[in-house]
Amino acid sequence: MGVSQKAFNWNQRKRANTMSMKERMEGQANIEKSPPTRDLLTCQKCGFKARYKFLRCPECDVVQK
C-alpha cells in the first residue's frame, strides 16, 4: 500500500466519522432511487452498442452528443 493510498484511506475514515447517520442514509437512498440504466445505447457514427453510458465511443473514439 503506497503513501497516497494510506492518505486516501485516512481521509475517507475521517469523512465517514464526521458524517451523521442521516447523511449516510440519504446518500444510500439516492443511490437506490436512481439505479443504473439497462437501456441499449448506440454510437451515432459506427453503431457500437453497449448497456452502459459512454462519452467517447470505445470503438471509433468519437465523442457522443
Distance bins in CASP14 RR format, pairs under 12 A and 6 or more apart:
PFRMAT RR
TARGET T0000
AUTHOR 0000-0000-0000
RMODE 2
METHOD distances of the structure
MODEL  1
1 7 0 0 0 0 0 1 0 0 0 0 0
1 8 0 0 0 0 1 0 0 0 0 0 0
1 9 0 0 0 0 1 0 0 0 0 0 0
1 10 0 0 0 0 0 1 0 0 0 0 0
2 8 0 0 0 0 1 0 0 0 0 0 0
2 9 0 0 0 0 0 1 0 0 0 0 0
3 9 0 0 0 0 0 1 0 0 0 0 0
3 10 0 0 0 0 0 1 0 0 0 0 0
4 10 0 0 0 0 0 1 0 0 0 0 0
4 11 0 0 0 0 0 1 0 0 0 0 0
5 11 0 0 0 0 0 1 0 0 0 0 0
5 12 0 0 0 0 0 1 0 0 0 0 0
6 12 0 0 0 0 0 1 0 0 0 0 0
6 13 0 0 0 0 0 1 0 0 0 0 0
7 13 0 0 0 0 0 1 0 0 0 0 0
7 14 0 0 0 0 0 1 0 0 0 0 0
8 14 0 0 0 0 0 1 0 0 0 0 0
8 15 0 0 0 0 0 1 0 0 0 0 0
9 15 0 0 0 0 0 1 0 0 0 0 0
9 16 0 0 0 0 0 1 0 0 0 0 0
10 16 0 0 0 0 0 1 0 0 0 0 0
10 17 0 0 0 0 0 1 0 0 0 0 0
11 17 0 0 0 0 0 1 0 0 0 0 0
11 18 0 0 0 0 0 1 0 0 0 0 0
12 18 0 0 0 0 0 1 0 0 0 0 0
12 19 0 0 0 0 0 1 0 0 0 0 0
13 19 0 0 0 0 0 1 0 0 0 0 0
15 23 0 0 0 0 0 1 0 0 0 0 0
15 24 0 0 0 0 0 1 0 0 0 0 0
16 23 0 0 0 0 0 1 0 0 0 0 0
16 24 1 0 0 1 0 0 0 0 0 0 0
17 24 0 0 0 0 0 1 0 0 0 0 0
18 24 0 0 0 0 0 1 0 0 0 0 0
19 25 0 0 0 0 0 1 0 0 0 0 0
19 26 0 0 0 0 0 1 0 0 0 0 0
19 27 0 0 0 0 1 0 0 0 0 0 0
19 28 0 0 0 0 0 1 0 0 0 0 0
20 26 0 0 0 0 1 0 0 0 0 0 0
20 27 0 0 0 0 0 1 0 0 0 0 0
21 27 0 0 0 0 0 1 0 0 0 0 0
21 28 0 0 0 0 0 1 0 0 0 0 0
22 28 0 0 0 0 0 1 0 0 0 0 0
22 29 0 0 0 0 0 1 0 0 0 0 0
23 29 0 0 0 0 0 1 0 0 0 0 0
23 30 0 0 0 0 0 1 0 0 0 0 0
24 30 0 0 0 0 0 1 0 0 0 0 0
24 31 0 0 0 0 0 1 0 0 0 0 0
25 31 0 0 0 0 0 1 0 0 0 0 0
25 32 0 0 0 0 0 1 0 0 0 0 0
26 32 0 0 0 0 0 1 0 0 0 0 0
26 33 0 0 0 0 0 1 0 0 0 0 0
27 33 0 0 0 0 1 0 0 0 0 0 0
27 34 0 0 0 0 0 1 0 0 0 0 0
28 34 0 0 0 0 0 1 0 0 0 0 0
36 51 0 0 0 0 1 0 0 0 0 0 0
36 52 1 0 0 1 0 0 0 0 0 0 0
36 53 0 0 0 0 1 0 0 0 0 0 0
37 50 0 0 0 0 0 1 0 0 0 0 0
37 51 1 0 0 1 0 0 0 0 0 0 0
37 52 0 0 0 0 1 0 0 0 0 0 0
37 53 1 0 0 1 0 0 0 0 0 0 0
38 50 0 0 0 0 0 1 0 0 0 0 0
38 51 1 0 1 0 0 0 0 0 0 0 0
38 52 0 0 0 0 1 0 0 0 0 0 0
38 53 0 0 0 0 0 1 0 0 0 0 0
39 49 0 0 0 0 0 1 0 0 0 0 0
39 50 0 0 0 0 1 0 0 0 0 0 0
39 51 1 0 0 1 0 0 0 0 0 0 0
39 52 0 0 0 0 1 0 0 0 0 0 0
39 53 0 0 0 0 1 0 0 0 0 0 0
40 47 0 0 0 0 0 1 0 0 0 0 0
40 48 0 0 0 0 0 1 0 0 0 0 0
40 49 1 0 1 0 0 0 0 0 0 0 0
40 50 1 0 0 1 0 0 0 0 0 0 0
40 51 1 0 0 1 0 0 0 0 0 0 0
40 52 0 0 0 0 0 1 0 0 0 0 0
40 53 0 0 0 0 0 1 0 0 0 0 0
41 47 0 0 0 0 1 0 0 0 0 0 0
41 48 0 0 0 0 1 0 0 0 0 0 0
41 49 1 0 0 1 0 0 0 0 0 0 0
41 50 1 0 1 0 0 0 0 0 0 0 0
41 51 1 0 0 1 0 0 0 0 0 0 0
41 52 1 0 0 1 0 0 0 0 0 0 0
41 53 1 0 0 1 0 0 0 0 0 0 0
41 54 1 0 0 1 0 0 0 0 0 0 0
41 55 0 0 0 0 0 1 0 0 0 0 0
41 57 0 0 0 0 1 0 0 0 0 0 0
41 58 0 0 0 0 0 1 0 0 0 0 0
41 64 0 0 0 0 1 0 0 0 0 0 0
41 65 0 0 0 0 0 1 0 0 0 0 0
42 48 1 0 0 1 0 0 0 0 0 0 0
42 49 1 0 1 0 0 0 0 0 0 0 0
42 50 1 0 0 1 0 0 0 0 0 0 0
42 51 0 0 0 0 0 1 0 0 0 0 0
42 53 0 0 0 0 0 1 0 0 0 0 0
42 54 0 0 0 0 0 1 0 0 0 0 0
42 57 0 0 0 0 1 0 0 0 0 0 0
42 59 0 0 0 0 0 1 0 0 0 0 0
42 60 0 0 0 0 0 1 0 0 0 0 0
42 64 0 0 0 0 1 0 0 0 0 0 0
43 49 1 0 0 1 0 0 0 0 0 0 0
43 50 0 0 0 0 1 0 0 0 0 0 0
43 53 0 0 0 0 0 1 0 0 0 0 0
43 54 0 0 0 0 1 0 0 0 0 0 0
43 55 0 0 0 0 0 1 0 0 0 0 0
43 56 0 0 0 0 1 0 0 0 0 0 0
43 57 1 0 1 0 0 0 0 0 0 0 0
43 58 0 0 0 0 1 0 0 0 0 0 0
43 59 1 0 0 1 0 0 0 0 0 0 0
43 60 1 0 0 1 0 0 0 0 0 0 0
43 61 0 0 0 0 0 1 0 0 0 0 0
43 62 1 0 0 1 0 0 0 0 0 0 0
43 63 0 0 0 0 0 1 0 0 0 0 0
43 64 1 0 0 1 0 0 0 0 0 0 0
43 65 0 0 0 0 0 1 0 0 0 0 0
44 54 0 0 0 0 0 1 0 0 0 0 0
44 57 0 0 0 0 1 0 0 0 0 0 0
44 60 0 0 0 0 1 0 0 0 0 0 0
44 62 1 0 0 1 0 0 0 0 0 0 0
44 63 0 0 0 0 0 1 0 0 0 0 0
44 64 1 0 0 1 0 0 0 0 0 0 0
44 65 1 0 0 1 0 0 0 0 0 0 0
45 56 0 0 0 0 0 1 0 0 0 0 0
45 57 1 0 0 1 0 0 0 0 0 0 0
45 59 0 0 0 0 1 0 0 0 0 0 0
45 60 1 0 1 0 0 0 0 0 0 0 0
45 61 0 0 0 0 1 0 0 0 0 0 0
45 62 1 0 1 0 0 0 0 0 0 0 0
45 63 0 0 0 0 0 1 0 0 0 0 0
45 64 0 0 0 0 1 0 0 0 0 0 0
45 65 0 0 0 0 0 1 0 0 0 0 0
46 57 1 0 0 1 0 0 0 0 0 0 0
46 58 0 0 0 0 1 0 0 0 0 0 0
46 59 1 0 1 0 0 0 0 0 0 0 0
46 60 1 0 1 0 0 0 0 0 0 0 0
46 61 0 0 0 0 1 0 0 0 0 0 0
46 62 1 0 0 1 0 0 0 0 0 0 0
46 64 0 0 0 0 0 1 0 0 0 0 0
47 57 0 0 0 0 1 0 0 0 0 0 0
47 58 0 0 0 0 0 1 0 0 0 0 0
47 59 1 0 0 1 0 0 0 0 0 0 0
47 60 0 0 0 0 1 0 0 0 0 0 0
47 62 0 0 0 0 0 1 0 0 0 0 0
47 64 0 0 0 0 0 1 0 0 0 0 0
48 54 0 0 0 0 1 0 0 0 0 0 0
48 56 0 0 0 0 0 1 0 0 0 0 0
48 57 1 0 1 0 0 0 0 0 0 0 0
48 58 1 0 0 1 0 0 0 0 0 0 0
48 59 1 0 1 0 0 0 0 0 0 0 0
48 60 1 0 0 1 0 0 0 0 0 0 0
48 61 0 0 0 0 0 1 0 0 0 0 0
48 62 0 0 0 0 1 0 0 0 0 0 0
48 64 0 0 0 0 1 0 0 0 0 0 0
49 57 0 0 0 0 0 1 0 0 0 0 0
49 58 0 0 0 0 0 1 0 0 0 0 0
49 59 0 0 0 0 1 0 0 0 0 0 0
50 56 0 0 0 0 0 1 0 0 0 0 0
50 57 0 0 0 0 1 0 0 0 0 0 0
50 58 1 0 0 1 0 0 0 0 0 0 0
50 59 0 0 0 0 1 0 0 0 0 0 0
50 64 0 0 0 0 0 1 0 0 0 0 0
52 58 0 0 0 0 0 1 0 0 0 0 0
53 64 0 0 0 0 1 0 0 0 0 0 0
54 60 0 0 0 0 0 1 0 0 0 0 0
54 61 0 0 0 0 0 1 0 0 0 0 0
54 62 0 0 0 0 0 1 0 0 0 0 0
54 63 0 0 0 0 1 0 0 0 0 0 0
54 64 1 0 0 1 0 0 0 0 0 0 0
54 65 0 0 0 0 0 1 0 0 0 0 0
55 61 0 0 0 0 0 1 0 0 0 0 0
55 62 0 0 0 0 0 1 0 0 0 0 0
55 63 1 0 0 1 0 0 0 0 0 0 0
55 64 1 0 1 0 0 0 0 0 0 0 0
55 65 0 0 0 0 1 0 0 0 0 0 0
56 62 1 0 0 1 0 0 0 0 0 0 0
56 63 1 0 1 0 0 0 0 0 0 0 0
56 64 1 0 0 1 0 0 0 0 0 0 0
56 65 0 0 0 0 0 1 0 0 0 0 0
57 63 0 0 0 0 1 0 0 0 0 0 0
57 64 1 0 0 1 0 0 0 0 0 0 0
57 65 0 0 0 0 0 1 0 0 0 0 0
58 64 0 0 0 0 0 1 0 0 0 0 0
END
